[in-house]
């Protein structure tokens, strides 16, 4: 686990992407082979970790120019363009850097406790938002709002990724 103060490691992140993508593929395959259609009435959506491209790197650079973002978020966007998991629990979404920039322009930063303001970079299917503050901690909104309270969700982006990665593994059980 990433201890607060340590930076997100590119190699760890790439390995996490590979392992989690493989687990996600197995989950989606089992959904199609089981009672998913009977239970839910529709097939699963596209669930994927979408890797970064030259275009998404440019969007990350533009986000960095727009606002000072924590270095771990930059590292994340250097490897991952976005994550869309609508069928993992109630859904998990890591927004692209261009979406984060658009939201920042529209809503600004969010206040998280007594820390420096946080930048919203993810959400769940219930509309709760996830923000990362200057400390590197990840915060979750207590309601589906940009303007209400946030509570600590993880000590770091790595811990946050580990948590949501376990959600994929739990779908297999």
Residue frames as a rotation matrix with the C-alpha (Angstrom) as fourth column:
UNK 1
0.583 0.813 0.000 0.00
0.813 -0.583 0.000 0.00
0.000 0.000 -1.000 0.00
UNK 2
-0.120 -0.557 0.822 1.18
0.490 -0.753 -0.439 3.51
0.863 0.350 0.364 -0.78
UNK 3
-0.022 0.030 -0.999 2.06
0.972 -0.233 -0.029 5.29
-0.234 -0.972 -0.024 2.45
UNK 4
0.913 0.409 0.002 1.11
0.402 -0.896 -0.188 8.95
-0.075 0.173 -0.982 2.54
UNK 5
0.515 -0.754 -0.408 4.01
-0.451 -0.643 0.619 10.96
-0.729 -0.135 -0.671 1.19
UNK 6
-0.518 -0.644 0.563 5.15
0.183 0.560 0.808 8.32
-0.836 0.521 -0.172 -1.32
UNK 7
-0.332 0.346 -0.877 4.43
-0.839 -0.533 0.108 8.95
-0.430 0.772 0.467 -4.96
UNK 8
0.683 0.626 0.377 2.31
-0.293 0.708 -0.643 6.73
-0.669 0.328 0.667 -7.15
UNK 9
-0.393 -0.901 0.182 4.67
-0.286 0.308 0.907 4.43
-0.874 0.304 -0.379 -9.05
UNK 10
-0.050 0.347 -0.937 4.21
-0.988 -0.154 -0.004 4.08
-0.146 0.925 0.351 -12.82
UNK 11
-0.721 -0.284 -0.632 5.17
-0.443 0.890 0.106 0.40
0.532 0.356 -0.768 -12.83
UNK 12
-0.870 0.486 0.086 2.79
0.171 0.460 -0.871 -0.40
-0.463 -0.743 -0.483 -9.97
UNK 13
-0.152 0.855 -0.497 0.03
-0.543 -0.492 -0.680 1.46
-0.826 0.166 0.539 -11.83
UNK 14
-0.250 0.012 -0.968 0.68
-0.938 0.244 0.246 -0.40
0.240 0.970 -0.050 -15.09
UNK 15
-0.939 -0.130 -0.317 0.60
-0.055 0.971 -0.234 -3.72
0.338 -0.202 -0.919 -13.22
UNK 16
-0.640 0.768 -0.030 -2.63
-0.002 -0.041 -0.999 -2.72
-0.769 -0.639 0.028 -11.48
UNK 17
-0.075 0.601 -0.795 -4.17
-0.901 -0.382 -0.204 -1.91
-0.427 0.701 0.571 -14.86
UNK 18
-0.518 -0.194 -0.833 -3.18
-0.658 0.712 0.244 -5.29
0.546 0.674 -0.497 -16.30
UNK 19
-0.980 0.114 -0.165 -4.36
0.191 0.780 -0.596 -7.30
0.061 -0.615 -0.786 -13.30
UNK 20
-0.499 0.841 -0.209 -7.60
-0.123 -0.308 -0.943 -5.40
-0.858 -0.445 0.257 -12.89
UNK 21
-0.183 0.405 -0.896 -8.39
-0.972 -0.209 0.104 -5.51
-0.145 0.890 0.432 -16.61
UNK 22
-0.752 -0.140 -0.644 -7.90
-0.309 0.938 0.157 -9.29
0.582 0.317 -0.749 -16.59
UNK 23
-0.878 0.461 -0.130 -10.17
0.336 0.399 -0.853 -9.66
-0.342 -0.793 -0.505 -13.55
UNK 24
-0.331 0.773 -0.542 -12.74
-0.531 -0.627 -0.570 -7.36
-0.780 0.099 0.618 -15.14
UNK 25
-0.425 0.107 -0.899 -12.70
-0.856 0.276 0.437 -9.46
0.295 0.955 -0.025 -18.32
UNK 26
-0.910 0.068 -0.410 -13.36
0.158 0.969 -0.189 -12.60
0.384 -0.237 -0.892 -16.31
UNK 27
-0.679 0.699 -0.224 -16.22
0.123 -0.193 -0.974 -10.91
-0.724 -0.689 0.045 -14.45
UNK 28
-0.223 0.611 -0.760 -17.86
-0.839 -0.517 -0.170 -9.70
-0.497 0.600 0.628 -17.66
UNK 29
-0.633 -0.061 -0.772 -17.46
-0.558 0.727 0.400 -13.12
0.537 0.684 -0.494 -19.25
UNK 30
-0.916 0.302 -0.265 -19.12
0.401 0.736 -0.546 -14.80
0.030 -0.606 -0.795 -16.27
UNK 31
-0.513 0.768 -0.383 -21.93
-0.330 -0.589 -0.738 -12.21
-0.792 -0.252 0.556 -16.35
UNK 32
-0.248 0.405 -0.880 -22.71
-0.969 -0.089 0.232 -13.23
0.016 0.910 0.414 -19.90
UNK 33
-0.672 -0.085 -0.736 -22.59
-0.241 0.965 0.108 -16.94
0.701 0.250 -0.668 -19.08
UNK 34
-0.911 0.301 -0.282 -24.81
0.387 0.391 -0.835 -16.72
-0.141 -0.870 -0.472 -16.01
UNK 35
-0.048 0.999 -0.021 -28.21
0.996 0.046 -0.073 -15.40
-0.072 -0.024 -0.997 -15.17
UNK 36
-0.779 -0.320 -0.539 -27.18
0.373 -0.928 0.012 -11.74
-0.504 -0.192 0.842 -15.72
UNK 37
-0.876 0.474 0.087 -29.74
-0.148 -0.435 0.888 -11.18
0.459 0.765 0.451 -18.46
UNK 38
-0.087 0.877 -0.473 -32.48
0.589 0.428 0.685 -12.88
0.803 -0.219 -0.554 -16.44
UNK 39
-0.124 -0.026 -0.992 -31.58
0.978 -0.173 -0.118 -11.06
-0.169 -0.985 0.047 -13.26
UNK 40
-0.549 -0.247 -0.798 -31.01
0.295 -0.951 0.091 -7.59
-0.782 -0.185 0.595 -14.67
UNK 41
0.492 0.849 0.191 -32.95
0.446 -0.057 -0.893 -7.71
-0.748 0.525 -0.407 -17.93
UNK 42
0.937 -0.273 -0.215 -30.10
-0.337 -0.562 -0.755 -6.27
0.085 0.780 -0.619 -19.98
UNK 43
0.557 -0.809 -0.186 -26.52
0.692 0.576 -0.435 -7.20
0.459 0.114 0.881 -20.87
UNK 44
0.295 -0.526 -0.798 -23.61
0.688 -0.463 0.559 -5.54
-0.663 -0.714 0.225 -19.04
UNK 45
0.971 -0.041 -0.237 -22.36
-0.164 -0.836 -0.524 -2.22
-0.176 0.548 -0.818 -20.38
UNK 46
0.452 -0.892 0.013 -18.83
0.238 0.107 -0.965 -1.60
0.860 0.439 0.261 -21.59
UNK 47
0.969 -0.248 0.020 -16.58
-0.066 -0.175 0.982 -1.90
-0.240 -0.953 -0.186 -18.51
UNK 48
0.578 -0.782 0.233 -13.00
0.667 0.288 -0.688 -0.92
0.471 0.553 0.688 -19.19
UNK 49
0.356 -0.653 -0.668 -9.80
0.288 -0.603 0.743 0.73
-0.889 -0.457 -0.026 -18.14
UNK 50
0.889 -0.037 0.457 -8.96
0.437 -0.235 -0.868 2.95
0.139 0.971 -0.192 -21.10
UNK 51
0.151 -0.946 -0.288 -5.24
0.886 0.001 0.463 3.58
-0.438 -0.325 0.838 -21.36
UNK 52
0.343 -0.104 -0.933 -3.71
-0.023 -0.994 0.102 6.97
-0.939 -0.014 -0.344 -22.00
UNK 53
0.483 -0.174 0.858 -2.94
0.874 0.144 -0.463 8.24
-0.043 0.974 0.222 -25.49
UNK 54
-0.658 -0.716 0.234 -0.98
0.739 -0.674 0.016 11.17
0.146 0.183 0.972 -26.87
UNK 55
-0.228 0.678 0.698 -4.25
0.134 -0.689 0.713 13.12
0.964 0.256 0.067 -26.97
UNK 56
0.768 0.538 -0.348 -5.02
0.389 0.042 0.920 12.36
0.510 -0.842 -0.177 -23.32
UNK 57
-0.052 -0.859 -0.510 -1.45
0.991 -0.107 0.080 13.36
-0.123 -0.501 0.856 -22.37
UNK 58
-0.706 -0.136 0.695 -2.13
0.373 -0.906 0.202 16.74
0.602 0.402 0.690 -23.97
UNK 59
0.333 0.902 0.275 -5.34
0.047 -0.308 0.950 17.01
0.942 -0.304 -0.145 -21.94
UNK 60
0.577 -0.226 -0.785 -3.37
0.811 0.266 0.520 16.19
0.092 -0.937 0.337 -18.78
UNK 61
-0.565 -0.824 0.051 -0.85
0.821 -0.567 -0.066 18.93
0.083 0.005 0.997 -19.61
UNK 62
-0.402 0.507 0.762 -3.73
0.073 -0.812 0.579 21.37
0.913 0.289 0.289 -20.11
UNK 63
0.682 0.649 -0.337 -5.21
0.346 0.120 0.931 20.35
0.644 -0.751 -0.143 -16.74
UNK 64
0.108 -0.749 -0.654 -1.85
0.988 0.010 0.152 20.94
-0.107 -0.662 0.741 -15.05
UNK 65
-0.769 -0.378 0.516 -1.71
0.495 -0.862 0.105 24.39
0.405 0.336 0.850 -16.68
UNK 66
0.022 0.901 0.433 -5.26
0.088 -0.433 0.897 25.14
0.996 0.018 -0.089 -15.47
UNK 67
0.742 0.279 0.610 -4.80
-0.583 -0.182 0.792 24.20
0.332 -0.943 0.028 -11.83
UNK 68
-0.426 -0.896 0.128 -2.08
-0.847 0.346 -0.403 22.74
0.317 -0.280 -0.906 -9.63
UNK 69
0.693 0.665 -0.277 -3.02
-0.548 0.736 0.397 19.07
0.467 -0.123 0.875 -9.40
UNK 70
0.494 -0.507 0.706 -1.43
-0.576 0.417 0.703 16.53
-0.651 -0.754 -0.086 -7.07
UNK 71
-0.345 -0.766 -0.543 1.44
-0.922 0.167 0.350 14.68
-0.178 0.621 -0.764 -8.74
UNK 72
-0.738 0.091 0.668 -0.24
0.002 0.991 -0.133 11.29
-0.675 -0.096 -0.732 -8.24
UNK 73
0.412 0.911 0.008 -3.18
0.085 -0.029 -0.996 12.45
-0.907 0.411 -0.089 -10.36
UNK 74
0.347 -0.401 -0.848 -0.75
-0.899 -0.398 -0.180 13.45
-0.266 0.825 -0.499 -13.11
UNK 75
-0.734 -0.654 0.183 0.87
-0.605 0.752 0.262 10.01
-0.308 0.082 -0.948 -12.83
UNK 76
-0.245 0.743 0.623 -2.52
0.184 0.667 -0.722 8.33
-0.952 -0.062 -0.300 -13.02
UNK 77
0.718 0.598 -0.356 -3.40
-0.175 -0.341 -0.924 10.25
-0.674 0.725 -0.140 -16.17
UNK 78
-0.117 -0.812 -0.572 -0.06
-0.942 -0.092 0.323 9.42
-0.315 0.577 -0.754 -17.72
UNK 79
-0.948 -0.216 0.234 -1.13
-0.172 0.966 0.195 5.74
-0.268 0.144 -0.953 -17.74
UNK 80
-0.458 0.870 0.184 -4.95
0.816 0.493 -0.301 5.81
-0.353 0.012 -0.936 -17.65
UNK 81
-0.827 0.292 0.480 -7.17
0.085 -0.780 0.621 8.03
0.555 0.554 0.620 -19.79
UNK 82
-0.245 0.780 0.575 -10.31
-0.945 -0.325 0.038 7.01
0.217 -0.534 0.817 -17.90
UNK 83
-0.997 0.076 -0.020 -12.08
0.079 0.958 -0.276 4.13
-0.002 -0.276 -0.961 -16.19
UNK 84
-0.282 0.959 -0.026 -15.69
-0.923 -0.264 0.279 3.22
0.261 0.103 0.960 -16.82
UNK 85
-0.951 0.003 -0.308 -17.13
0.086 0.962 -0.259 0.42
0.296 -0.273 -0.916 -14.70
UNK 86
-0.390 0.870 0.302 -20.91
-0.805 -0.482 0.347 0.85
0.447 -0.108 0.888 -14.74
UNK 87
0.497 0.649 -0.576 -21.48
-0.361 0.758 0.544 -2.78
0.789 -0.062 0.611 -13.70
UNK 88
-0.457 -0.639 -0.618 -19.08
0.462 0.424 -0.779 -2.97
0.760 -0.642 0.101 -10.75
UNK 89
-0.634 0.413 -0.653 -21.31
0.653 -0.166 -0.739 -2.53
-0.414 -0.895 -0.165 -7.71
UNK 90
0.466 0.858 -0.218 -23.24
0.575 -0.480 -0.662 0.66
-0.673 0.183 -0.717 -8.42
UNK 91
0.759 -0.243 0.604 -20.54
0.536 -0.292 -0.792 1.88
0.369 0.925 -0.092 -10.81
UNK 92
0.338 -0.730 -0.593 -17.11
0.398 -0.460 0.794 3.54
-0.853 -0.505 0.135 -10.67
UNK 93
0.750 -0.059 0.659 -15.83
0.614 -0.309 -0.726 6.14
0.247 0.949 -0.196 -13.07
UNK 94
-0.057 -0.774 -0.630 -12.47
0.543 -0.554 0.631 7.88
-0.838 -0.307 0.452 -13.20
UNK 95
0.850 0.504 -0.152 -13.02
0.205 -0.582 -0.787 10.87
-0.485 0.638 -0.598 -15.42
UNK 96
0.321 -0.732 0.601 -10.67
0.899 0.034 -0.437 11.84
0.299 0.681 0.669 -18.23
UNK 97
-0.516 -0.611 -0.600 -8.36
0.745 -0.666 0.036 14.82
-0.422 -0.429 0.799 -17.71
UNK 98
-0.875 0.229 0.427 -10.40
0.143 -0.720 0.679 16.82
0.463 0.655 0.598 -20.22
UNK 99
0.176 0.970 -0.166 -13.61
0.449 0.071 0.891 16.11
0.876 -0.231 -0.424 -18.26
UNK 100
0.141 -0.213 -0.967 -11.89
0.980 -0.106 0.166 17.06
-0.137 -0.971 0.194 -15.00
UNK 101
-0.865 -0.497 -0.063 -10.76
0.475 -0.854 0.214 20.35
-0.160 0.155 0.975 -16.58
UNK 102
-0.520 0.750 0.409 -14.28
0.121 -0.409 0.905 21.09
0.846 0.520 0.121 -17.85
UNK 103
0.429 0.672 -0.604 -15.76
0.696 0.180 0.695 20.36
0.575 -0.719 -0.390 -14.43
UNK 104
-0.251 -0.602 -0.758 -13.09
0.920 -0.392 0.007 22.50
-0.302 -0.696 0.652 -12.76
UNK 105
-0.935 -0.071 0.348 -13.93
0.229 -0.869 0.438 25.41
0.272 0.489 0.829 -15.06
UNK 106
-0.163 0.973 0.162 -17.65
0.087 -0.149 0.985 25.01
0.983 0.174 -0.060 -14.31
UNK 107
0.743 0.571 -0.350 -17.62
0.303 0.180 0.936 24.19
0.597 -0.801 -0.039 -10.57
UNK 108
0.287 -0.727 0.624 -14.12
-0.787 -0.551 -0.279 25.01
0.547 -0.411 -0.730 -9.33
UNK 109
-0.691 -0.577 -0.437 -12.34
-0.143 0.701 -0.699 23.06
0.709 -0.420 -0.566 -6.63
UNK 110
0.496 0.831 -0.251 -14.21
0.091 0.237 0.967 21.45
0.863 -0.503 0.042 -3.73
UNK 111
-0.048 -0.466 0.883 -13.55
-0.875 -0.407 -0.262 22.18
0.481 -0.786 -0.388 -0.09
UNK 112
0.426 0.081 -0.901 -12.40
0.176 0.970 0.171 19.12
0.887 -0.231 0.399 1.82
UNK 113
0.591 -0.121 -0.798 -12.11
0.805 0.160 0.572 19.64
0.058 -0.980 0.192 5.56
UNK 114
0.787 -0.343 -0.513 -9.19
-0.045 -0.860 0.508 21.87
-0.616 -0.377 -0.692 6.51
UNK 115
-0.096 -0.824 0.559 -7.01
0.676 0.358 0.644 20.82
-0.731 0.439 0.523 3.56
UNK 116
-0.762 -0.159 -0.628 -6.27
-0.364 -0.696 0.618 22.66
-0.535 0.700 0.473 0.39
UNK 117
0.242 0.936 -0.257 -9.23
-0.797 0.041 -0.602 22.44
-0.553 0.351 0.756 -2.01
UNK 118
-0.338 -0.285 0.897 -9.66
0.088 0.939 0.332 19.16
-0.937 0.191 -0.292 -3.86
UNK 119
-0.518 0.128 -0.845 -10.05
-0.844 -0.239 0.481 18.40
-0.140 0.962 0.232 -7.52
UNK 120
0.349 0.726 0.592 -12.91
-0.471 0.682 -0.559 16.08
-0.810 -0.084 0.581 -8.46
UNK 121
-0.508 -0.629 -0.588 -11.54
-0.843 0.222 0.490 13.28
-0.178 0.745 -0.643 -10.65
UNK 122
-0.909 0.192 -0.369 -14.01
0.072 0.946 0.315 10.41
0.409 0.259 -0.875 -10.23
UNK 123
-0.290 0.867 0.406 -17.56
-0.956 -0.278 -0.089 9.44
0.036 -0.414 0.910 -9.31
UNK 124
-0.901 0.125 0.414 -19.68
0.062 0.985 -0.164 6.44
-0.428 -0.122 -0.895 -8.57
UNK 125
-0.740 0.639 0.212 -22.98
0.435 0.212 0.875 5.38
0.514 0.740 -0.434 -10.08
UNK 126
0.110 0.787 -0.607 -24.86
0.994 -0.090 0.063 7.02
-0.005 -0.610 -0.792 -7.21
UNK 127
0.638 0.128 0.759 -23.51
0.372 -0.915 -0.158 10.45
0.674 0.383 -0.632 -8.09
UNK 128
0.842 -0.437 -0.316 -21.01
0.209 -0.275 0.938 10.65
-0.497 -0.856 -0.140 -5.24
UNK 129
0.807 -0.587 0.059 -17.84
-0.256 -0.438 -0.862 12.47
0.532 0.680 -0.504 -6.20
UNK 130
0.623 -0.726 -0.293 -14.23
0.736 0.417 0.532 11.63
-0.264 -0.547 0.794 -5.44
UNK 131
0.879 -0.377 0.291 -11.70
-0.228 -0.870 -0.438 14.43
0.418 0.318 -0.851 -5.10
UNK 132
0.314 -0.854 -0.416 -7.98
0.913 0.391 -0.115 14.43
0.261 -0.344 0.902 -4.45
UNK 133
0.997 0.000 -0.075 -6.49
0.031 -0.913 0.407 17.19
-0.068 -0.408 -0.910 -2.31
UNK 134
0.518 -0.854 0.036 -2.96
-0.662 -0.428 -0.615 18.55
0.541 0.295 -0.788 -2.14
UNK 135
0.079 -0.454 0.888 -2.11
-0.878 0.390 0.278 16.02
-0.472 -0.801 -0.368 0.59
UNK 136
-0.755 -0.281 -0.592 -2.82
-0.579 0.709 0.402 13.22
0.307 0.647 -0.698 -1.89
UNK 137
-0.769 0.543 0.337 -5.76
0.086 0.610 -0.787 11.93
-0.633 -0.577 -0.516 0.15
UNK 138
-0.796 0.603 0.047 -8.89
0.095 0.048 0.994 10.96
0.597 0.796 -0.095 -1.76
UNK 139
-0.814 0.580 0.017 -12.19
-0.250 -0.325 -0.912 12.32
-0.523 -0.747 0.410 -0.49
UNK 140
-0.708 0.682 0.183 -15.77
0.615 0.468 0.635 11.14
0.347 0.562 -0.751 -1.21
UNK 141
-0.665 0.560 0.495 -18.76
-0.537 -0.819 0.204 13.46
0.519 -0.130 0.845 -1.16
UNK 142
-0.897 0.368 0.244 -21.34
-0.027 0.506 -0.862 12.56
-0.441 -0.780 -0.444 1.46
UNK 143
0.280 0.959 0.047 -24.12
0.087 0.023 -0.996 13.40
-0.956 0.283 -0.077 -1.01
UNK 144
0.030 -0.199 0.980 -24.36
0.976 0.219 0.015 13.60
-0.217 0.955 0.201 -4.77
UNK 145
0.950 0.305 0.071 -23.22
0.312 -0.942 -0.123 17.23
0.029 0.139 -0.990 -4.73
UNK 146
0.103 -0.922 0.372 -20.20
0.589 -0.245 -0.770 19.40
0.802 0.298 0.518 -5.43
UNK 147
-0.172 -0.095 0.980 -21.11
-0.288 -0.947 -0.143 21.68
0.942 -0.307 0.136 -2.56
UNK 148
0.858 0.455 0.239 -21.69
-0.370 0.223 0.902 19.45
0.357 -0.862 0.360 0.49
UNK 149
0.416 -0.714 0.563 -19.28
-0.766 0.058 0.641 17.74
-0.490 -0.698 -0.522 2.82
UNK 150
0.424 -0.423 -0.801 -16.57
-0.459 0.661 -0.593 15.31
0.781 0.619 0.086 1.82
UNK 151
0.751 -0.232 0.618 -15.11
-0.511 0.388 0.767 12.50
-0.417 -0.892 0.173 3.94
UNK 152
-0.282 -0.944 -0.170 -11.80
-0.903 0.201 0.381 10.68
-0.325 0.261 -0.909 3.58
UNK 153
0.819 0.536 -0.205 -12.12
-0.572 0.736 -0.363 7.67
-0.044 0.414 0.909 1.28
UNK 154
0.757 -0.651 -0.064 -8.45
0.621 0.746 -0.243 6.69
0.206 0.144 0.968 0.94
UNK 155
0.501 -0.660 -0.559 -5.03
0.318 -0.460 0.829 7.87
-0.805 -0.593 -0.021 2.09
UNK 156
-0.509 -0.705 -0.493 -3.79
-0.335 -0.365 0.868 8.06
-0.793 0.608 -0.050 -1.51
UNK 157
0.186 0.515 -0.837 -4.77
-0.978 0.018 -0.206 7.48
-0.091 0.857 0.507 -5.11
UNK 158
-0.628 -0.451 -0.634 -3.00
-0.521 0.849 -0.089 4.12
0.578 0.275 -0.768 -4.94
UNK 159
-0.922 0.336 0.194 -5.11
0.007 0.514 -0.858 3.07
-0.388 -0.789 -0.476 -1.96
UNK 160
-0.062 0.926 -0.372 -8.23
-0.673 -0.314 -0.670 4.28
-0.737 0.209 0.643 -3.80
UNK 161
-0.023 -0.011 -1.000 -7.29
-0.937 0.349 0.018 2.18
0.349 0.937 -0.019 -6.85
UNK 162
-0.926 -0.318 -0.203 -6.63
-0.216 0.889 -0.404 -0.82
0.309 -0.330 -0.892 -4.63
UNK 163
-0.624 0.757 0.197 -10.08
-0.218 0.074 -0.973 -0.40
-0.751 -0.650 0.119 -3.06
UNK 164
0.262 0.794 -0.549 -11.96
-0.820 -0.118 -0.560 -0.19
-0.509 0.597 0.620 -6.35
UNK 165
-0.355 -0.461 -0.813 -9.82
-0.795 0.607 0.003 -3.00
0.492 0.647 -0.582 -7.78
UNK 166
-0.975 0.054 0.217 -11.00
-0.101 0.761 -0.641 -5.23
-0.200 -0.646 -0.737 -4.91
UNK 167
-0.129 0.987 -0.098 -14.58
-0.577 -0.155 -0.802 -4.38
-0.807 -0.047 0.589 -5.89
UNK 168
0.122 0.089 -0.989 -13.92
-0.955 0.282 -0.092 -6.01
0.271 0.955 0.120 -9.28
UNK 169
-0.784 -0.491 -0.380 -12.47
-0.366 0.860 -0.355 -9.09
0.501 -0.140 -0.854 -7.58
UNK 170
-0.769 0.544 0.337 -15.49
-0.254 0.225 -0.941 -9.24
-0.587 -0.809 -0.035 -5.26
UNK 171
0.083 0.818 -0.570 -17.81
-0.946 -0.115 -0.303 -9.39
-0.313 0.564 0.764 -8.29
UNK 172
-0.293 -0.288 -0.912 -16.23
-0.669 0.743 -0.020 -12.73
0.683 0.604 -0.410 -9.19
UNK 173
-0.986 -0.164 -0.029 -17.12
-0.086 0.648 -0.757 -14.24
0.143 -0.744 -0.653 -5.82
